[in-house]
Amino acid sequence: MTTKYVKNPILIDAVQFNYENKDRVLSWAKSIQFNVYHGWDENHKPAIIIPTSEGEMMCRLGDFIVVEPFPTNDRKLYPCKEEVFKKTYMPL
């Protein structure tokens, strides 16, 4: 009576935001989504603020920035916690 399904694999682009690459990642993120900007988290550490349709999201050191997987003219970014990213995605 039931049918088994598997979730389609989706190819994404992503980068982990860390202290060593913070400036390069910010420049990269701005090249994809112009309204991304530098900020600080609650511990006064560098962060990247990503405006989304749900409101502003903060990418903290150690988080990943994922490029929306759907090909659109206006590509979007979103942050993803390292633990969630590693459970969800595997390197190609």
Disulfide bonds with the S-S distance in Angstrom:
none
